[in-house]
Amino acid sequence: MNGPDPRNPHPMEGFPQIVFLNAVCRNPNIIIGDYTYYDAAEGYEDFEKNVLYLFPHIDDRLVIGKFCAIARGVTFIMNGANHKMSGLSTYPFQIFGNGWERVTPPNRELPLKGDTIIGNDVWLGYKALVMPGVRVGDGAIVASESVVTASVPPYAIVGGNPAKVLRMRYEPEVVARLCTIAWWHWSAEKITRHLEAIVGADVEALAGAGD
């Protein structure tokens, strides 16, 4: 056997709250890699409900890599939450129409920050909040109830409001090797063969894994 089927929404028998997100997420602006799971206590729809202000006219995306662990209550704020700040009022008159749509600002006048990108093998803790345009690097850990307002380096552990780097999981040269190895892009069969090295942090074994 080479691991669970990433197309199976409920990979853990008897635990329906654990959901492989790419098997259930239907929003074209939410892109999720294989084996990334969510603790969906209220059903898998709970995840998309927690991706806030993802409006089609903004055209930003939430991109999440493979093998991520997303705890219950994690929330993403997208660029649709941003208001124009260069006028006297930040009130979004235009969204109510009835003559007010004439002051609709072009996207270039909004404080848009681009796609929100979560790397591979990232652990987002309980009720973490991720702000628009943030990039969380591969192998990072975000502590429970943190507010992530800035990008997170690969293999960093961050926490707080705003989230700050608490420590790095590995030395810089090890982080660089792990990002080059990128085991999360291997086939399921190869990952299965090298599970002990992945779980045991045997970087040398992974580096010499070959095909």
C-alpha positions, 0 to 999 in steps of 0.5 A, a space after each residue: 500500500 502507498 498511503 491513503 487515496 488523496 481523492 477520498 474526502 474522509 481518509 480516516 475511517 470513523 473520523 468524518 471530521 478529518 477531510 482531504 480538502 482538495 476532494 471537496 473544495 469547489 471554489 476555483 480560486 481556492 487551490 489545495 494540494 494532495 493530502 492537505 487536511 482540515 479538522 472540519 468539526 462542523 462539516 467540510 463546508 466550514 473551511 470555505 466559510 472561513 475563507 472570508 471576502 474571496 470575491 470574484 471581481 478581486 480575482 485573488 487566490 488562496 493557494 495551499 500546498 501538499 501535506 498541510 495540517 489545518 486545525 479547526 477554526 483557521 481563518 483566511 482574510 482575503 483581499 476583498 476585505 480591503 477598502 480604499 483609503 485615499 478618499 475622505 471616507 473608507 465606506 464602500 458606497 459602490 457595493 450598494 448600487 442605486 447610483 452609488 456604483 459610479 464611484 467604484 474604484 479600479 482595483 489598482 486603487 485598492 490596497 490589494 496584496 496578491 494571492 495568499 500562498 501556504 507552502 507544503 507541509 505547513 501546520 496551521 494551529 487552532 484558530 490561526 488567522 492569515 491576512 491577505 497576501 501572506 506567504 507561509 513557507 514550506 515546513 512552517 508552523 503557525 501557533 494557535 490563535 496567531 494573527 499572521 500579517 507578514 510572510 513566514 520563512 520556511 521551517 519557522 515557528 511563529 506565534 502571537 498577534 502579530 505573529 513573530 518568529 519564535 524560532 527556526 526548526 532547523 539551521 539555515 543550511 538544513 532548511 535549504 537542503 529540505 527545500 531542495 529535496 522537496 519530498 512533498 513532490 515525490 510520488 506516493 510510492 517513493 514517499 511510502 518507501 522513505 517514510 521513516 526518514 521523513 518522520 525521523 528527520 534523516 536529511 542525509 537519507 532523503 538527500 540520497 533517496 534517488 528515484 
